[in-house]
Amino acid sequence: MPRRDGLHARARTSVLAALTATVLAATGTPALASSEGDRPMNRAFTRAAEEFGVPRDLLTAVGYGETRLDGHAGRPSQDGGYGVMHLVSNRVNRTLERAATLTGASPAELRTDTAANVLGGAAVLRAYADTLGLDARDRDDIDAWYPVVARYAGTDGPAGALYADAVYDVLADGLDTVVPGGERISVTSRPVAPRKGPSASADVRTQSPDYPSALWVPAHEENYAAGRTAAIDKVVVHVTQGSYAGSINWFRDPASGVSAHYVVRSSDGEITQTVRDSDTAYHARSANSSTLGVEHEGFIDDPSWFTDSMYRSSAALTRHLCDRYGIPKDRAHIVGHNEVPGNDHTDPGPNWDWARYMELVGGDAGTPADGLSFTSYAALRSGSTGPQVAAAQRLLGEQGHPAGAVDGAFGPATLQAVRAYQTALGLDADGVVGAMTWTALLSAGETPTIGRGASGDAVKRLQRALTAALGSPVGVDGSFGPATATAVRAYQTSRGLAADGVVGPATWAALQAGR
């Protein structure tokens, strides 16, 4: 997520390869339950399709392409899009407001009520169809809707074509997926031959000037700076908080003030470059001048977006960039947006599999960028070596027990410091940095009361300490979300504390005592 400072002929991997279970082929219509009383999203798509004369499967495919049919509890995407149909409200694209006018629903309803949002999406699609001159016969032909879908992307040109192509991929491949809440949504696969009309000239054919296997759709010149003021030394991993085509479109909007060098699609790993490597994208504040930004389609709280195709394609890109610019393939130089100093974003979030990604890059996942956030903490003793020893040495020094040089070698000075620290806390002074000593070291510092929605350094300290105390990884992203709340309650329960999921004085005291 950036921050400023004939048949459909395109070869593709199935859009649903890692995300859906089966393709429906037995009938020509979606398999719906005999009663839709407990199927509100299916009912919403059926009603909206009938009311506005939009093919139900097309409407569903548009929603799936935008959000995986997840309204994210009314939270906006990075470009101000809401709900499963991603109705947008920003300075350039106003589909949310247009849907309100067309349906009579309030913007608040459209943002948070799925049925209203789906109806609004159908209304906007029908309005575009009328503007483009689709008559009743055209509207019955799903292939005639391609230019309408491209316009729904909120842009003309290649970004719109990318978006429409993705929707028609869903129609071609079929869909059988379970949405948040447990409801199953289906679209029957079919041969498609979209009538692109004027949109045909917008097909993306230009290849990336820096990465030959990527496409090239340049960001608006207001959203990046020509040239660089520092040498490239890092790759920054982002998550878009939106769709692939929508993010590319956002970078083309001069009002956005943001960009990234590359965007990776979830379904098949397709990559589009939007800013030249030699130019400064606006994606990571203080690190813009020396980094390359790689965006990944999806939302940080939904791991279904992080497909095998995405990981492999992105890792190949990162490997290429590291080789080309002499960037070490380690976690000090391949970092998340949340790990860049001066940033308040939390992407790529706890669902991003760093160990797998670094393995695919061919690099070293052993040393995290901050030197402290490991997925597990080993017991350290005299003779131990490595980055976790260096982390312990650093933390001991910060607590007034200097362990000598922070060199990753557990020698006599480190042993003395560990024993002194353990004695001060009333722990068994055995000189071994085990779970209790790690927990105390990692949680040391200020003790503000924090709970769901909190963010910052205190949350990171908490997440590291919980990882050590519970013996299972808690994603360290500085954002107190559901996974962190669950881990807090598990810790509180196991230590006989009130399991309210809030980290107050009693929970901090237990952590900092090494309990």
N, C-alpha and C positions, 0 to 999 in steps of 0.2 A: 504494500500500500504506500504510494509515494507521498512525498511532502516536498513543497518548494524549497529553499535554501538548497434431344433424345433422352437415357437414364442419367441420373446424376453422375457425371463421369469422373469427378475428382476422386482419386485413390484415397482411401481412408481406412483407418482402423475403426471398428464399430464404436459409435458414440457410447454404447452401453457396455463395453467390454468388461469394465471393472465395477460398473455401477448398477446394473440391473440383472435380473435373473433369467428371463426367457423372452423369446419373441413370439407374439401371438400370430398364428397362421391359420387357425381352424375356421375363423369366420371373417367376414368383412367389416365387422363392427367391434368396438372394444367390449371386453367381457365385464359387464356391470352386474352388481348384485341385484337380486330380484327386488330388494327394498333398499333405497338409498338413505334411509333414516339415519344410519350411522356412517354415511359416506358423504360428508358435507362438501368436500372439495369436488368430488365427482358431480354432485348435484349442482354446484356452482358453475362448473364448466358446461354442463348440459343446458342449464337455464340461460347462461350468457350467450352461448352459441345460438340457441333458438331465438332469443330476443333481438340479437343484432345481425343474424344471418351470416355468422362467421363459422366455418367448419370447426366442429368441436375438437378434432385431432390437431388441427393447425393451432388453435387457441392454446391447447395443452402443450404443444411442442414449443410455442413461443415462451410460455411460462417456464417450461423445463430448461430451455436454453438460457433464460435469464437468471434463474435462481435455484434450479433443481426443485422447484415447487416448495420452497421454504421461505416464508415471509419474514423470518428472523425477528419475530415479535415486534414488528413495526419499526425496527432500527433501520436507518438508511444505509445504502451502499455509498461508496466513496463519492459518486457523482450525484447523490441525492435521490436515489431510486428507492421506492417502497413496495413491499408486498411481493406476492408470488409473480405478479405481472410486471414488477419493476416500473411502476409509474413514477416518472421523474419530475422533480421540481428543482431546477437550477436556473441560472440566468439566461440560458440558451434554450433548454428543452423543458417544456411545461406540460408534459402529458398528464401529470397529476391534476393540474388545474383544468385542463381540457376535459378529462374524465369527469370531474366534478360538475362541469357545465352540462355535459351530455347525459349524465345519469341522475343528477339531482342529489347525489350523495355528497357529504361534506368531505373536505380534504382529510380531516381526522379519521372519518370512517374508511376512506380509501387507503389510508396508511396502515390501519390496524385490523380491519375486518376483511377476511379472505374473500367472502362472497361478494362484497362490494368492490374489492380490488379486481377480481376476475371480471366482473361486469364492466368495470371501468376500462380494463384492457381491451375487452371485446368492443366497447363503444369507440375507443380510439382507432382500433383496427378498421372498423366499419367506416368511420369518418374518412380515414385515409383511402379506403377502397372507393368511396364515393368521389373523392377529389380526383382520384386517378381514373375514374370512368368505368369501373367494373360494374357491369349490369348483372341481372339476376342469373343469367346463364354462366357468366364468368365466376360469380360467387359460389356456384355449385362445383366449380372445377378447382380443386385445391392447388393445382399447378399455376393457376392464374394469380395467386396471391403473393407471388415472390416479390414484386416491387412494393407491395404494401408492407410486407415483413421487413424489407430493407429500410423503408421509411420509418418503421417503428423503432429501429435502432437509434434514431435521433440524429442521423447524419447522412449526407450524400457520399457517393464515391466508394472507395475500397472498404472502409470500415463497415458500411451498410451491407456490402456484398458478403463480407466475412460473416456477419451476423445472420443474414438470410440463408447462406450456405449451411450454417450450423443447425438452423431450424429444420431445413429440408433433410439434413442427415438424420435427425430424430425421426422424421416421417418415413424415411427410407429404411431405417434400421429397426423401427419399432421401439416401444417403451413398455416396461413392466417394472414399476418401482414402488417402493413404500415410502411415503412422505412422513415428516414428523407428525406424530400422533397415531401412526400405525395404519393409515388408510392406503390402500393399493390403487395406483393410477396406471391405466394402460392406454397405449396407442398401438393400433395394428400396423405392422410393417406393410409397405406397398412400394411398387416401382414409382419413382417420381421423375418428371421431366419438366422442371420449372420453366414457365414462360417469363423469362427475365426482362424482356422488353428493353427499355432504356438502361436498366441496371446491368445488362450484359457488358456494356462498355466499362463498368466499374469493377469487373473481375480483377482480383489481385494477381498480377503476373510478375511484377518487378521483384527481383531477388535482392536480399540484403547486400549492401556493399561491404560488410565486414564479416558476415557469417553466411557462407553460400547456401546452407540448407534452410535459411530463414527467409521470410517475405519482408518487404520493405514498405511501410506505410508511415511517412514522416510525421512527427509531432509538429504542432504549430510553433513557429519560430519564437513566439512569446513565452513558450514553456520550457525553453532550455537556453543555455548560453553557448555561443560558438567558441570552440577551443577549450583549453584547460589551463589552470594556473598551478597544477601539481601533477606529479607522475601518478599513473594508475597503480594502486597497490592493494585493492580489495575488491571483492564481489559482494554485493549486498542482496540478500534474498528477501523478497517481499511477497505478500499475498494481496490480491487486488481488492478484496471486499466488493466484488462485482464480477460481471462476466468478461470474457476475453474481448469480444468485439466492443462491448461497452467501455472497457478501459482504454482501448486503442482510440475510440471516439473521444473519450474524455481528454486524452493527451492532444488531440487535434483541435480542441476547443480553446481559443485564446483566453477565455475567462477562467480556466482551471488553474493555471499557474503551476502545473505539475507534469511530470513525464518520467519515463524510465527508458533505459536503453533497449530492453527486450521484454516481451510478454509471451508467456507459455500457456497454451491451451490445455485444459484438463483432459478432454476426451481422447485426444490422440497425440498430444505433445507438440502440435504445430507451434512454430515460433514466428513472431513478427518483430522485427526491429523497428523502433520508432525514433531513436536518436543515434547518431553515429558514435562509435566508441571514442573518437577524438574530441567529441563535444561534451559539455557538462549538462547532464540531465538534472532536473530538480526533483530529487527523490529521497534525499537523506540529510537534509539540512547541512550541518557542519562538514559532512563527509562528501558532499557533492563533487568537489573538484578532484578528488583522488579515487573515486569508486565507480564501478559499473553496476547499474541497478537491473535486477532481473525480477520481473513481476510474474506471479503464478495465479492463474484464474481460480477464484474460489473465495471461501469465507473461513476465517481462522477457527471458528467453532464447529466446522463440519468437515471431518476428515475424508468424507466420500469424494471430495474434489481432488484429493491428492492421489492420483492414479499412478499405476506403474508406468504408463506411457509418459506422464508428466515428469515423474522423477528421472526416468532414463534420458528423456530428451533434454531436460534442464541440466542434468549432470554432464551430458556430453557438451553442452554449450559452455558450462562453467569450466570444464577441463580445457576446452579450446581457448577460452579467455585467459586462463592461468598460464597455459603454455605460451600463448602469444605475447603476453605482457610480463612474464616472469614473476607471476604471483604465486607464492607458496601455497600448496594445496593442503591447508590446515585450517582449523577453526579460529585461528587468530586472524586469518585473511579472507576466509569465506564466512560471512557473518549474517545474522538476521538483522532486520531493520531495528528491532528492539535492542540490539546490542551496540548500536552506533551511538556514541556520546552525544548528548543534547537532544535526543529524540524522545517523544512521548508515545510512540506507537508500540503495539505489542505483537505485530506480525513478525515471523510467520506463525507464532503461537505454539502451544504445547502439542498440537497434533502433527506438526511437521517432524518427520523422522530424520533427524540429523545423522544418526549412525548409518542408516541406509544410504542417505544422500552422499555422505562423504565416501562411503565405500564405492558407490557408483562413480564418483568423481575420480577415485583412485588416490585419495588423499588420506590424511591422518585426522581421525575424529577424536583422538585422545585428549587433546588440549582445547577446552572451550575458549571462546574469545575473551571472556572475563577472567579466565584462569581459576574459576571457583565452581562453576555450575556443571557438575558431572551427573550422569544418570544413575550412578551408584558410588558409594564411598568405601574404599577398601580399608581393612585394618592395616595400619602402618606401624612399623617397629624398626629397631636398629638394623641398618643394612638395606632398608627399602629405598627405592629410587623412583623418580618419575614426576609427572606434573602434579599428582595429588600430594606428594611430599612438599613440593614447592608451595602449593596452596596452604597446607597446614603451617609451614614456616611463616608465610606471609600473615596468616591470621593470628598466630601466636605473637608475632611482633606487634601487631595492632592492639593486642590485649596486654601489652606491657611485659611480655616474656620473650625477648629476642632469641631466635634460634640460630643466630649466626647468619651466614650468607644464605639468601633464598636461591639455592642451587639445585633443589630437587634430590639431595642426597641426605639420608637420615643418619647423621653422625652423632658424636658425643654432645655437641652443643644443642642439637635438636632434642635429643633424649632428655637433657637437663631441663630444657624449656618445657617440654611436655609434662614432666613430673611436677615441676613447679606450678604449672597451670592447673593440673589435676588436684594437687594439694590445696590450692587456693579455693577450688570449687567444692572440696570435700569428696572428691571422687577417689577411687582406688588408684594410687600413684604408681601404676605398673609401667608407665612409659610407653604404652601402646595407644595409638590414636584409633580407638574403636568407635562404635556407634554413639556412645554417650559423649565422648570427648568431641567427636565431629559435630554432634548436635549442638553442644554448647558453643563451640567455636563459630559455627556457621550462623547461629542466631544472635550472636553478640551484637550489641548496638542499642539504638533508641527503641523504645517499646510503645509505639502509638497503638491505640485500639483500632483494629482494621477488620473489615468484613467484605462481603460481596460488593464488587464495584470499585474497591480500592486499587491503587496502582502505585508503583514506585519502588525504591530501593528496599523499603521494609518488607514489601511483599516478596521480593526476590530472596531476601535473607530467610524469610519464613519458608519459602518453597525449597530452598536448599536444605534447611534444617529438617524439614519434614521428610525429604528424601533420605537423609541419614537416619533419622529416628525410626521411620517405618520400614526401611529396607526395600522400598519400591520407589520408582521414579515419579516425581511430581514435576511437571514441566515448569521450567524457570523462565517466565516471560514477564514478570513484574505486574501481572494482571490477576486480581483475585476473582477468578471465575468459578464455575461449578466444580471443576476437578479439584481446585485448591480447597474449596469449601468442604468437599467430601473427605479430602485428606485431613483437614483440620478436625472434623468430627471424629474420624477414625483415631487420630492421635488423642483427642480429648477423652474419648471413651476408654481407650486402652490405659490411660493414665489416671482414671478416676476423676476426671474433670467434668464440669457441666458441658455436655456436647451440643453447644448452640451454634457452632460453626463460626463464632466470632473470636478473634484473637485479642484478648484483653490482658490485664496484668497477670492473672493466674496462669494463662497459657504461656505467655512470654517467660514468666518465672520458671515454669517447668522446663521449657526448652533451654533456657540459658543456664539451668542447673544440670543439664545433660540427662534429664529424665527420659 
